[in-house]
């Protein structure tokens, strides 16, 4: 066990270093746009050499794709935590657990977007960079794991009749769609009331949209 921990420490340190570089790159993309950002800007801001950046990520488009994928992964991890908390709630029947699971998806979206507005803007507007950078398979693999987790979590409650029998794609859209629409307007400055203040409204609306009649 000790040997495994010692092996994992350098890997964890490397992953955290890469994450910090991606956050710096995100700030560059936020300030200058993808087109206006250069590898040299990211190098200067991060203190890394150009060679190190290419070694860890590749060219600028690949860095941008890595920023997108990392953001999606961190949202997915937050959602896993929230769903786990919902699953562990005591004294709830199938309907109660299903309701808390649906609301957990809304809470994860609202909280991640509210706490990471620049990252959220990037994710909303730059999905195409993933294909441009040739990272589509990596994102597709992540999304498959993400949706499989959601399907497996909700499957028992669907079978018990707590949720409407709809596809995972429709379920996801009914739960997250209204929140995402509001978030885009809020992130663009068109809506002044913070997204987080609408958290419970969106959670209640999501449950009403997918619960069994």
PyMOL commands that place a pseudoatom at each C-alpha (Angstrom):
pseudoatom trace, name=CA, resn=UNK, resi=1, chain=A, elem=C, hetatm=0, pos=[0.000, 0.000, 0.000]
pseudoatom trace, name=CA, resn=UNK, resi=2, chain=A, elem=C, hetatm=0, pos=[2.867, 2.333, 0.897]
pseudoatom trace, name=CA, resn=UNK, resi=3, chain=A, elem=C, hetatm=0, pos=[4.622, 1.522, -2.376]
pseudoatom trace, name=CA, resn=UNK, resi=4, chain=A, elem=C, hetatm=0, pos=[1.434, 2.297, -4.349]
pseudoatom trace, name=CA, resn=UNK, resi=5, chain=A, elem=C, hetatm=0, pos=[1.096, 5.634, -2.549]
pseudoatom trace, name=CA, resn=UNK, resi=6, chain=A, elem=C, hetatm=0, pos=[4.692, 6.522, -3.367]
pseudoatom trace, name=CA, resn=UNK, resi=7, chain=A, elem=C, hetatm=0, pos=[4.110, 5.653, -7.030]
pseudoatom trace, name=CA, resn=UNK, resi=8, chain=A, elem=C, hetatm=0, pos=[0.947, 7.759, -7.206]
pseudoatom trace, name=CA, resn=UNK, resi=9, chain=A, elem=C, hetatm=0, pos=[2.419, 10.874, -5.584]
pseudoatom trace, name=CA, resn=UNK, resi=10, chain=A, elem=C, hetatm=0, pos=[4.533, 11.968, -8.583]
pseudoatom trace, name=CA, resn=UNK, resi=11, chain=A, elem=C, hetatm=0, pos=[1.614, 11.265, -10.922]
pseudoatom trace, name=CA, resn=UNK, resi=12, chain=A, elem=C, hetatm=0, pos=[-0.755, 13.330, -8.783]
pseudoatom trace, name=CA, resn=UNK, resi=13, chain=A, elem=C, hetatm=0, pos=[1.792, 16.154, -8.682]
pseudoatom trace, name=CA, resn=UNK, resi=14, chain=A, elem=C, hetatm=0, pos=[2.153, 16.039, -12.471]
pseudoatom trace, name=CA, resn=UNK, resi=15, chain=A, elem=C, hetatm=0, pos=[-1.613, 16.078, -12.965]
pseudoatom trace, name=CA, resn=UNK, resi=16, chain=A, elem=C, hetatm=0, pos=[-1.996, 19.056, -10.646]
pseudoatom trace, name=CA, resn=UNK, resi=17, chain=A, elem=C, hetatm=0, pos=[0.786, 20.902, -12.499]
pseudoatom trace, name=CA, resn=UNK, resi=18, chain=A, elem=C, hetatm=0, pos=[-0.973, 20.225, -15.808]
pseudoatom trace, name=CA, resn=UNK, resi=19, chain=A, elem=C, hetatm=0, pos=[-4.246, 21.482, -14.329]
pseudoatom trace, name=CA, resn=UNK, resi=20, chain=A, elem=C, hetatm=0, pos=[-2.591, 24.714, -13.218]
pseudoatom trace, name=CA, resn=UNK, resi=21, chain=A, elem=C, hetatm=0, pos=[-1.197, 25.225, -16.725]
pseudoatom trace, name=CA, resn=UNK, resi=22, chain=A, elem=C, hetatm=0, pos=[-4.668, 24.670, -18.167]
pseudoatom trace, name=CA, resn=UNK, resi=23, chain=A, elem=C, hetatm=0, pos=[-6.097, 27.274, -15.795]
pseudoatom trace, name=CA, resn=UNK, resi=24, chain=A, elem=C, hetatm=0, pos=[-3.445, 29.736, -16.966]
pseudoatom trace, name=CA, resn=UNK, resi=25, chain=A, elem=C, hetatm=0, pos=[-4.236, 28.887, -20.584]
pseudoatom trace, name=CA, resn=UNK, resi=26, chain=A, elem=C, hetatm=0, pos=[-7.945, 29.391, -19.858]
pseudoatom trace, name=CA, resn=UNK, resi=27, chain=A, elem=C, hetatm=0, pos=[-7.191, 32.884, -18.554]
pseudoatom trace, name=CA, resn=UNK, resi=28, chain=A, elem=C, hetatm=0, pos=[-5.243, 33.660, -21.729]
pseudoatom trace, name=CA, resn=UNK, resi=29, chain=A, elem=C, hetatm=0, pos=[-8.111, 32.403, -23.891]
pseudoatom trace, name=CA, resn=UNK, resi=30, chain=A, elem=C, hetatm=0, pos=[-10.575, 34.407, -21.801]
pseudoatom trace, name=CA, resn=UNK, resi=31, chain=A, elem=C, hetatm=0, pos=[-8.556, 37.602, -22.128]
pseudoatom trace, name=CA, resn=UNK, resi=32, chain=A, elem=C, hetatm=0, pos=[-7.509, 37.295, -25.780]
pseudoatom trace, name=CA, resn=UNK, resi=33, chain=A, elem=C, hetatm=0, pos=[-9.719, 34.638, -27.386]
pseudoatom trace, name=CA, resn=UNK, resi=34, chain=A, elem=C, hetatm=0, pos=[-8.342, 31.427, -28.841]
pseudoatom trace, name=CA, resn=UNK, resi=35, chain=A, elem=C, hetatm=0, pos=[-7.325, 33.117, -32.090]
pseudoatom trace, name=CA, resn=UNK, resi=36, chain=A, elem=C, hetatm=0, pos=[-5.595, 35.967, -30.256]
pseudoatom trace, name=CA, resn=UNK, resi=37, chain=A, elem=C, hetatm=0, pos=[-3.700, 33.738, -27.850]
pseudoatom trace, name=CA, resn=UNK, resi=38, chain=A, elem=C, hetatm=0, pos=[-0.258, 32.448, -28.759]
pseudoatom trace, name=CA, resn=UNK, resi=39, chain=A, elem=C, hetatm=0, pos=[1.789, 29.609, -27.335]
pseudoatom trace, name=CA, resn=UNK, resi=40, chain=A, elem=C, hetatm=0, pos=[4.305, 32.242, -26.226]
pseudoatom trace, name=CA, resn=UNK, resi=41, chain=A, elem=C, hetatm=0, pos=[1.614, 33.995, -24.141]
pseudoatom trace, name=CA, resn=UNK, resi=42, chain=A, elem=C, hetatm=0, pos=[0.813, 30.736, -22.375]
pseudoatom trace, name=CA, resn=UNK, resi=43, chain=A, elem=C, hetatm=0, pos=[4.520, 29.989, -21.951]
pseudoatom trace, name=CA, resn=UNK, resi=44, chain=A, elem=C, hetatm=0, pos=[5.217, 33.382, -20.413]
pseudoatom trace, name=CA, resn=UNK, resi=45, chain=A, elem=C, hetatm=0, pos=[2.203, 33.257, -18.088]
pseudoatom trace, name=CA, resn=UNK, resi=46, chain=A, elem=C, hetatm=0, pos=[2.900, 29.688, -16.958]
pseudoatom trace, name=CA, resn=UNK, resi=47, chain=A, elem=C, hetatm=0, pos=[6.665, 29.844, -16.715]
pseudoatom trace, name=CA, resn=UNK, resi=48, chain=A, elem=C, hetatm=0, pos=[6.898, 26.683, -18.821]
pseudoatom trace, name=CA, resn=UNK, resi=49, chain=A, elem=C, hetatm=0, pos=[9.124, 26.279, -21.839]
pseudoatom trace, name=CA, resn=UNK, resi=50, chain=A, elem=C, hetatm=0, pos=[7.538, 25.894, -25.261]
pseudoatom trace, name=CA, resn=UNK, resi=51, chain=A, elem=C, hetatm=0, pos=[9.053, 22.413, -25.395]
pseudoatom trace, name=CA, resn=UNK, resi=52, chain=A, elem=C, hetatm=0, pos=[7.366, 21.444, -22.123]
pseudoatom trace, name=CA, resn=UNK, resi=53, chain=A, elem=C, hetatm=0, pos=[4.012, 22.764, -23.305]
pseudoatom trace, name=CA, resn=UNK, resi=54, chain=A, elem=C, hetatm=0, pos=[4.256, 20.741, -26.506]
pseudoatom trace, name=CA, resn=UNK, resi=55, chain=A, elem=C, hetatm=0, pos=[5.374, 17.695, -24.527]
pseudoatom trace, name=CA, resn=UNK, resi=56, chain=A, elem=C, hetatm=0, pos=[2.393, 17.819, -22.141]
pseudoatom trace, name=CA, resn=UNK, resi=57, chain=A, elem=C, hetatm=0, pos=[-0.314, 19.034, -24.506]
pseudoatom trace, name=CA, resn=UNK, resi=58, chain=A, elem=C, hetatm=0, pos=[0.753, 19.694, -28.101]
pseudoatom trace, name=CA, resn=UNK, resi=59, chain=A, elem=C, hetatm=0, pos=[-0.092, 22.805, -30.099]
pseudoatom trace, name=CA, resn=UNK, resi=60, chain=A, elem=C, hetatm=0, pos=[-2.376, 25.668, -29.075]
pseudoatom trace, name=CA, resn=UNK, resi=61, chain=A, elem=C, hetatm=0, pos=[-5.541, 23.955, -30.345]
pseudoatom trace, name=CA, resn=UNK, resi=62, chain=A, elem=C, hetatm=0, pos=[-4.694, 20.864, -28.316]
pseudoatom trace, name=CA, resn=UNK, resi=63, chain=A, elem=C, hetatm=0, pos=[-4.194, 23.011, -25.237]
pseudoatom trace, name=CA, resn=UNK, resi=64, chain=A, elem=C, hetatm=0, pos=[-7.605, 24.599, -25.837]
pseudoatom trace, name=CA, resn=UNK, resi=65, chain=A, elem=C, hetatm=0, pos=[-9.158, 21.145, -26.267]
pseudoatom trace, name=CA, resn=UNK, resi=66, chain=A, elem=C, hetatm=0, pos=[-7.493, 20.024, -23.028]
pseudoatom trace, name=CA, resn=UNK, resi=67, chain=A, elem=C, hetatm=0, pos=[-9.007, 23.061, -21.260]
pseudoatom trace, name=CA, resn=UNK, resi=68, chain=A, elem=C, hetatm=0, pos=[-12.449, 22.030, -22.519]
pseudoatom trace, name=CA, resn=UNK, resi=69, chain=A, elem=C, hetatm=0, pos=[-12.045, 18.367, -21.541]
pseudoatom trace, name=CA, resn=UNK, resi=70, chain=A, elem=C, hetatm=0, pos=[-10.638, 19.195, -18.101]
pseudoatom trace, name=CA, resn=UNK, resi=71, chain=A, elem=C, hetatm=0, pos=[-13.600, 21.462, -17.406]
pseudoatom trace, name=CA, resn=UNK, resi=72, chain=A, elem=C, hetatm=0, pos=[-16.042, 18.726, -18.368]
pseudoatom trace, name=CA, resn=UNK, resi=73, chain=A, elem=C, hetatm=0, pos=[-14.179, 16.212, -16.199]
pseudoatom trace, name=CA, resn=UNK, resi=74, chain=A, elem=C, hetatm=0, pos=[-14.288, 18.476, -13.161]
pseudoatom trace, name=CA, resn=UNK, resi=75, chain=A, elem=C, hetatm=0, pos=[-18.005, 19.074, -13.631]
pseudoatom trace, name=CA, resn=UNK, resi=76, chain=A, elem=C, hetatm=0, pos=[-18.543, 15.304, -13.973]
pseudoatom trace, name=CA, resn=UNK, resi=77, chain=A, elem=C, hetatm=0, pos=[-16.618, 14.673, -10.760]
pseudoatom trace, name=CA, resn=UNK, resi=78, chain=A, elem=C, hetatm=0, pos=[-18.706, 17.265, -8.898]
pseudoatom trace, name=CA, resn=UNK, resi=79, chain=A, elem=C, hetatm=0, pos=[-21.880, 15.599, -10.182]
pseudoatom trace, name=CA, resn=UNK, resi=80, chain=A, elem=C, hetatm=0, pos=[-20.654, 12.182, -8.999]
pseudoatom trace, name=CA, resn=UNK, resi=81, chain=A, elem=C, hetatm=0, pos=[-20.161, 13.629, -5.515]
pseudoatom trace, name=CA, resn=UNK, resi=82, chain=A, elem=C, hetatm=0, pos=[-23.652, 15.162, -5.486]
pseudoatom trace, name=CA, resn=UNK, resi=83, chain=A, elem=C, hetatm=0, pos=[-25.298, 11.962, -6.757]
pseudoatom trace, name=CA, resn=UNK, resi=84, chain=A, elem=C, hetatm=0, pos=[-23.434, 9.960, -4.121]
pseudoatom trace, name=CA, resn=UNK, resi=85, chain=A, elem=C, hetatm=0, pos=[-24.740, 12.308, -1.446]
pseudoatom trace, name=CA, resn=UNK, resi=86, chain=A, elem=C, hetatm=0, pos=[-28.283, 11.923, -2.795]
pseudoatom trace, name=CA, resn=UNK, resi=87, chain=A, elem=C, hetatm=0, pos=[-27.933, 8.120, -2.813]
pseudoatom trace, name=CA, resn=UNK, resi=88, chain=A, elem=C, hetatm=0, pos=[-26.824, 8.121, 0.825]
pseudoatom trace, name=CA, resn=UNK, resi=89, chain=A, elem=C, hetatm=0, pos=[-29.796, 10.109, 2.102]
pseudoatom trace, name=CA, resn=UNK, resi=90, chain=A, elem=C, hetatm=0, pos=[-31.744, 8.059, 4.608]
pseudoatom trace, name=CA, resn=UNK, resi=91, chain=A, elem=C, hetatm=0, pos=[-35.483, 7.450, 5.015]
pseudoatom trace, name=CA, resn=UNK, resi=92, chain=A, elem=C, hetatm=0, pos=[-36.397, 8.241, 1.398]
pseudoatom trace, name=CA, resn=UNK, resi=93, chain=A, elem=C, hetatm=0, pos=[-38.476, 6.038, -0.883]
pseudoatom trace, name=CA, resn=UNK, resi=94, chain=A, elem=C, hetatm=0, pos=[-37.784, 5.613, -4.611]
pseudoatom trace, name=CA, resn=UNK, resi=95, chain=A, elem=C, hetatm=0, pos=[-39.590, 8.839, -5.463]
pseudoatom trace, name=CA, resn=UNK, resi=96, chain=A, elem=C, hetatm=0, pos=[-37.626, 10.764, -2.862]
pseudoatom trace, name=CA, resn=UNK, resi=97, chain=A, elem=C, hetatm=0, pos=[-34.276, 9.367, -4.013]
pseudoatom trace, name=CA, resn=UNK, resi=98, chain=A, elem=C, hetatm=0, pos=[-35.126, 10.038, -7.669]
pseudoatom trace, name=CA, resn=UNK, resi=99, chain=A, elem=C, hetatm=0, pos=[-36.112, 13.617, -6.823]
pseudoatom trace, name=CA, resn=UNK, resi=100, chain=A, elem=C, hetatm=0, pos=[-32.878, 14.230, -4.963]
pseudoatom trace, name=CA, resn=UNK, resi=101, chain=A, elem=C, hetatm=0, pos=[-30.893, 12.720, -7.868]
pseudoatom trace, name=CA, resn=UNK, resi=102, chain=A, elem=C, hetatm=0, pos=[-32.575, 14.985, -10.392]
pseudoatom trace, name=CA, resn=UNK, resi=103, chain=A, elem=C, hetatm=0, pos=[-31.994, 18.000, -8.194]
pseudoatom trace, name=CA, resn=UNK, resi=104, chain=A, elem=C, hetatm=0, pos=[-28.362, 16.938, -7.709]
pseudoatom trace, name=CA, resn=UNK, resi=105, chain=A, elem=C, hetatm=0, pos=[-27.808, 17.307, -11.461]
pseudoatom trace, name=CA, resn=UNK, resi=106, chain=A, elem=C, hetatm=0, pos=[-29.205, 20.841, -11.347]
pseudoatom trace, name=CA, resn=UNK, resi=107, chain=A, elem=C, hetatm=0, pos=[-27.201, 21.724, -8.242]
pseudoatom trace, name=CA, resn=UNK, resi=108, chain=A, elem=C, hetatm=0, pos=[-23.982, 20.455, -9.838]
pseudoatom trace, name=CA, resn=UNK, resi=109, chain=A, elem=C, hetatm=0, pos=[-24.607, 22.509, -12.968]
pseudoatom trace, name=CA, resn=UNK, resi=110, chain=A, elem=C, hetatm=0, pos=[-25.499, 25.675, -11.075]
pseudoatom trace, name=CA, resn=UNK, resi=111, chain=A, elem=C, hetatm=0, pos=[-22.625, 25.375, -8.608]
pseudoatom trace, name=CA, resn=UNK, resi=112, chain=A, elem=C, hetatm=0, pos=[-19.944, 24.508, -11.157]
pseudoatom trace, name=CA, resn=UNK, resi=113, chain=A, elem=C, hetatm=0, pos=[-21.001, 27.273, -13.562]
pseudoatom trace, name=CA, resn=UNK, resi=114, chain=A, elem=C, hetatm=0, pos=[-21.318, 29.838, -10.749]
pseudoatom trace, name=CA, resn=UNK, resi=115, chain=A, elem=C, hetatm=0, pos=[-17.911, 28.956, -9.302]
pseudoatom trace, name=CA, resn=UNK, resi=116, chain=A, elem=C, hetatm=0, pos=[-16.158, 28.707, -12.690]
pseudoatom trace, name=CA, resn=UNK, resi=117, chain=A, elem=C, hetatm=0, pos=[-17.741, 31.354, -14.949]
pseudoatom trace, name=CA, resn=UNK, resi=118, chain=A, elem=C, hetatm=0, pos=[-14.783, 31.689, -17.334]
pseudoatom trace, name=CA, resn=UNK, resi=119, chain=A, elem=C, hetatm=0, pos=[-14.508, 27.934, -17.703]
pseudoatom trace, name=CA, resn=UNK, resi=120, chain=A, elem=C, hetatm=0, pos=[-18.266, 27.672, -18.219]
pseudoatom trace, name=CA, resn=UNK, resi=121, chain=A, elem=C, hetatm=0, pos=[-18.178, 30.296, -20.983]
pseudoatom trace, name=CA, resn=UNK, resi=122, chain=A, elem=C, hetatm=0, pos=[-15.357, 28.390, -22.642]
pseudoatom trace, name=CA, resn=UNK, resi=123, chain=A, elem=C, hetatm=0, pos=[-17.245, 25.094, -22.470]
pseudoatom trace, name=CA, resn=UNK, resi=124, chain=A, elem=C, hetatm=0, pos=[-20.451, 26.630, -23.784]
pseudoatom trace, name=CA, resn=UNK, resi=125, chain=A, elem=C, hetatm=0, pos=[-18.803, 28.302, -26.771]
pseudoatom trace, name=CA, resn=UNK, resi=126, chain=A, elem=C, hetatm=0, pos=[-15.783, 26.226, -27.799]
pseudoatom trace, name=CA, resn=UNK, resi=127, chain=A, elem=C, hetatm=0, pos=[-16.827, 22.593, -28.090]
pseudoatom trace, name=CA, resn=UNK, resi=128, chain=A, elem=C, hetatm=0, pos=[-15.786, 22.616, -31.771]
pseudoatom trace, name=CA, resn=UNK, resi=129, chain=A, elem=C, hetatm=0, pos=[-12.123, 23.084, -30.787]
pseudoatom trace, name=CA, resn=UNK, resi=130, chain=A, elem=C, hetatm=0, pos=[-12.105, 19.502, -29.522]
pseudoatom trace, name=CA, resn=UNK, resi=131, chain=A, elem=C, hetatm=0, pos=[-12.724, 18.164, -33.034]
pseudoatom trace, name=CA, resn=UNK, resi=132, chain=A, elem=C, hetatm=0, pos=[-10.364, 20.701, -34.590]
pseudoatom trace, name=CA, resn=UNK, resi=133, chain=A, elem=C, hetatm=0, pos=[-7.587, 19.527, -32.276]
pseudoatom trace, name=CA, resn=UNK, resi=134, chain=A, elem=C, hetatm=0, pos=[-8.256, 15.857, -33.003]
pseudoatom trace, name=CA, resn=UNK, resi=135, chain=A, elem=C, hetatm=0, pos=[-9.363, 15.158, -29.427]
pseudoatom trace, name=CA, resn=UNK, resi=136, chain=A, elem=C, hetatm=0, pos=[-12.880, 14.040, -30.272]
pseudoatom trace, name=CA, resn=UNK, resi=137, chain=A, elem=C, hetatm=0, pos=[-12.316, 10.410, -29.294]
pseudoatom trace, name=CA, resn=UNK, resi=138, chain=A, elem=C, hetatm=0, pos=[-11.039, 11.407, -25.866]
pseudoatom trace, name=CA, resn=UNK, resi=139, chain=A, elem=C, hetatm=0, pos=[-14.109, 13.575, -25.218]
pseudoatom trace, name=CA, resn=UNK, resi=140, chain=A, elem=C, hetatm=0, pos=[-16.442, 10.891, -26.592]
pseudoatom trace, name=CA, resn=UNK, resi=141, chain=A, elem=C, hetatm=0, pos=[-14.916, 8.338, -24.210]
pseudoatom trace, name=CA, resn=UNK, resi=142, chain=A, elem=C, hetatm=0, pos=[-15.387, 10.696, -21.260]
pseudoatom trace, name=CA, resn=UNK, resi=143, chain=A, elem=C, hetatm=0, pos=[-18.991, 11.418, -22.237]
pseudoatom trace, name=CA, resn=UNK, resi=144, chain=A, elem=C, hetatm=0, pos=[-19.769, 7.717, -22.592]
pseudoatom trace, name=CA, resn=UNK, resi=145, chain=A, elem=C, hetatm=0, pos=[-18.520, 7.096, -19.047]
pseudoatom trace, name=CA, resn=UNK, resi=146, chain=A, elem=C, hetatm=0, pos=[-20.428, 10.159, -17.808]
pseudoatom trace, name=CA, resn=UNK, resi=147, chain=A, elem=C, hetatm=0, pos=[-23.756, 9.126, -19.325]
pseudoatom trace, name=CA, resn=UNK, resi=148, chain=A, elem=C, hetatm=0, pos=[-23.309, 5.496, -18.284]
pseudoatom trace, name=CA, resn=UNK, resi=149, chain=A, elem=C, hetatm=0, pos=[-22.909, 6.659, -14.701]
pseudoatom trace, name=CA, resn=UNK, resi=150, chain=A, elem=C, hetatm=0, pos=[-26.127, 8.691, -14.911]
pseudoatom trace, name=CA, resn=UNK, resi=151, chain=A, elem=C, hetatm=0, pos=[-28.018, 5.837, -16.622]
pseudoatom trace, name=CA, resn=UNK, resi=152, chain=A, elem=C, hetatm=0, pos=[-26.930, 3.354, -13.950]
pseudoatom trace, name=CA, resn=UNK, resi=153, chain=A, elem=C, hetatm=0, pos=[-27.806, 5.766, -11.158]
pseudoatom trace, name=CA, resn=UNK, resi=154, chain=A, elem=C, hetatm=0, pos=[-31.330, 6.461, -12.408]
pseudoatom trace, name=CA, resn=UNK, resi=155, chain=A, elem=C, hetatm=0, pos=[-32.161, 3.024, -13.831]
pseudoatom trace, name=CA, resn=UNK, resi=156, chain=A, elem=C, hetatm=0, pos=[-33.613, 1.561, -10.594]
pseudoatom trace, name=CA, resn=UNK, resi=157, chain=A, elem=C, hetatm=0, pos=[-35.847, 4.584, -10.102]
pseudoatom trace, name=CA, resn=UNK, resi=158, chain=A, elem=C, hetatm=0, pos=[-37.083, 4.457, -13.678]
pseudoatom trace, name=CA, resn=UNK, resi=159, chain=A, elem=C, hetatm=0, pos=[-37.873, 0.755, -13.240]
pseudoatom trace, name=CA, resn=UNK, resi=160, chain=A, elem=C, hetatm=0, pos=[-39.766, 1.548, -10.040]
pseudoatom trace, name=CA, resn=UNK, resi=161, chain=A, elem=C, hetatm=0, pos=[-41.871, 4.119, -11.896]
pseudoatom trace, name=CA, resn=UNK, resi=162, chain=A, elem=C, hetatm=0, pos=[-40.501, 7.226, -10.184]
pseudoatom trace, name=CA, resn=UNK, resi=163, chain=A, elem=C, hetatm=0, pos=[-39.414, 8.829, -13.484]
pseudoatom trace, name=CA, resn=UNK, resi=164, chain=A, elem=C, hetatm=0, pos=[-40.963, 9.209, -16.899]
pseudoatom trace, name=CA, resn=UNK, resi=165, chain=A, elem=C, hetatm=0, pos=[-39.695, 6.503, -19.296]
pseudoatom trace, name=CA, resn=UNK, resi=166, chain=A, elem=C, hetatm=0, pos=[-37.729, 8.777, -21.626]
pseudoatom trace, name=CA, resn=UNK, resi=167, chain=A, elem=C, hetatm=0, pos=[-34.292, 8.486, -23.248]
pseudoatom trace, name=CA, resn=UNK, resi=168, chain=A, elem=C, hetatm=0, pos=[-31.204, 9.626, -21.366]
pseudoatom trace, name=CA, resn=UNK, resi=169, chain=A, elem=C, hetatm=0, pos=[-30.720, 12.393, -23.942]
pseudoatom trace, name=CA, resn=UNK, resi=170, chain=A, elem=C, hetatm=0, pos=[-34.208, 13.778, -23.329]
pseudoatom trace, name=CA, resn=UNK, resi=171, chain=A, elem=C, hetatm=0, pos=[-33.892, 13.287, -19.591]
pseudoatom trace, name=CA, resn=UNK, resi=172, chain=A, elem=C, hetatm=0, pos=[-30.649, 15.271, -19.604]
pseudoatom trace, name=CA, resn=UNK, resi=173, chain=A, elem=C, hetatm=0, pos=[-32.164, 18.069, -21.701]
pseudoatom trace, name=CA, resn=UNK, resi=174, chain=A, elem=C, hetatm=0, pos=[-35.268, 18.345, -19.531]
pseudoatom trace, name=CA, resn=UNK, resi=175, chain=A, elem=C, hetatm=0, pos=[-33.167, 18.506, -16.374]
pseudoatom trace, name=CA, resn=UNK, resi=176, chain=A, elem=C, hetatm=0, pos=[-30.282, 20.733, -17.488]
pseudoatom trace, name=CA, resn=UNK, resi=177, chain=A, elem=C, hetatm=0, pos=[-31.634, 22.611, -20.510]
pseudoatom trace, name=CA, resn=UNK, resi=178, chain=A, elem=C, hetatm=0, pos=[-33.449, 25.473, -18.738]
pseudoatom trace, name=CA, resn=UNK, resi=179, chain=A, elem=C, hetatm=0, pos=[-30.512, 25.984, -16.357]
pseudoatom trace, name=CA, resn=UNK, resi=180, chain=A, elem=C, hetatm=0, pos=[-28.038, 26.067, -19.250]
pseudoatom trace, name=CA, resn=UNK, resi=181, chain=A, elem=C, hetatm=0, pos=[-30.179, 28.552, -21.179]
pseudoatom trace, name=CA, resn=UNK, resi=182, chain=A, elem=C, hetatm=0, pos=[-30.327, 30.920, -18.194]
pseudoatom trace, name=CA, resn=UNK, resi=183, chain=A, elem=C, hetatm=0, pos=[-26.613, 30.415, -17.539]
pseudoatom trace, name=CA, resn=UNK, resi=184, chain=A, elem=C, hetatm=0, pos=[-25.675, 31.501, -21.062]
pseudoatom trace, name=CA, resn=UNK, resi=185, chain=A, elem=C, hetatm=0, pos=[-27.622, 34.751, -20.652]
pseudoatom trace, name=CA, resn=UNK, resi=186, chain=A, elem=C, hetatm=0, pos=[-26.211, 35.347, -17.177]
pseudoatom trace, name=CA, resn=UNK, resi=187, chain=A, elem=C, hetatm=0, pos=[-22.627, 34.670, -18.281]
pseudoatom trace, name=CA, resn=UNK, resi=188, chain=A, elem=C, hetatm=0, pos=[-23.110, 37.105, -21.171]
pseudoatom trace, name=CA, resn=UNK, resi=189, chain=A, elem=C, hetatm=0, pos=[-24.339, 39.789, -18.778]
pseudoatom trace, name=CA, resn=UNK, resi=190, chain=A, elem=C, hetatm=0, pos=[-27.867, 39.860, -20.176]
pseudoatom trace, name=CA, resn=UNK, resi=191, chain=A, elem=C, hetatm=0, pos=[-29.441, 38.511, -16.977]
pseudoatom trace, name=CA, resn=UNK, resi=192, chain=A, elem=C, hetatm=0, pos=[-28.484, 40.342, -13.789]
pseudoatom trace, name=CA, resn=UNK, resi=193, chain=A, elem=C, hetatm=0, pos=[-29.853, 37.951, -11.162]
pseudoatom trace, name=CA, resn=UNK, resi=194, chain=A, elem=C, hetatm=0, pos=[-27.047, 35.462, -10.405]
pseudoatom trace, name=CA, resn=UNK, resi=195, chain=A, elem=C, hetatm=0, pos=[-27.613, 31.899, -11.543]
pseudoatom trace, name=CA, resn=UNK, resi=196, chain=A, elem=C, hetatm=0, pos=[-27.081, 30.579, -8.025]
pseudoatom trace, name=CA, resn=UNK, resi=197, chain=A, elem=C, hetatm=0, pos=[-30.084, 32.565, -6.781]
pseudoatom trace, name=CA, resn=UNK, resi=198, chain=A, elem=C, hetatm=0, pos=[-32.300, 30.555, -9.142]
pseudoatom trace, name=CA, resn=UNK, resi=199, chain=A, elem=C, hetatm=0, pos=[-30.871, 27.217, -7.939]
pseudoatom trace, name=CA, resn=UNK, resi=200, chain=A, elem=C, hetatm=0, pos=[-33.999, 25.904, -6.204]
pseudoatom trace, name=CA, resn=UNK, resi=201, chain=A, elem=C, hetatm=0, pos=[-36.339, 27.170, -8.937]
pseudoatom trace, name=CA, resn=UNK, resi=202, chain=A, elem=C, hetatm=0, pos=[-34.444, 25.198, -11.574]
pseudoatom trace, name=CA, resn=UNK, resi=203, chain=A, elem=C, hetatm=0, pos=[-34.217, 22.122, -9.332]
pseudoatom trace, name=CA, resn=UNK, resi=204, chain=A, elem=C, hetatm=0, pos=[-37.966, 22.113, -8.691]
pseudoatom trace, name=CA, resn=UNK, resi=205, chain=A, elem=C, hetatm=0, pos=[-38.751, 22.722, -12.371]
pseudoatom trace, name=CA, resn=UNK, resi=206, chain=A, elem=C, hetatm=0, pos=[-36.444, 19.862, -13.413]
pseudoatom trace, name=CA, resn=UNK, resi=207, chain=A, elem=C, hetatm=0, pos=[-38.136, 17.423, -11.050]
pseudoatom trace, name=CA, resn=UNK, resi=208, chain=A, elem=C, hetatm=0, pos=[-41.598, 18.485, -12.231]
pseudoatom trace, name=CA, resn=UNK, resi=209, chain=A, elem=C, hetatm=0, pos=[-40.472, 17.914, -15.847]
pseudoatom trace, name=CA, resn=UNK, resi=210, chain=A, elem=C, hetatm=0, pos=[-39.264, 14.326, -15.400]
pseudoatom trace, name=CA, resn=UNK, resi=211, chain=A, elem=C, hetatm=0, pos=[-41.221, 12.814, -12.523]
pseudoatom trace, name=CA, resn=UNK, resi=212, chain=A, elem=C, hetatm=0, pos=[-43.797, 10.177, -13.321]
pseudoatom trace, name=CA, resn=UNK, resi=213, chain=A, elem=C, hetatm=0, pos=[-47.369, 11.424, -13.489]
for i in range(1, 213): cmd.bond("trace and resi %d" % i, "trace and resi %d" % (i + 1))
show_as sticks, trace
zoom trace
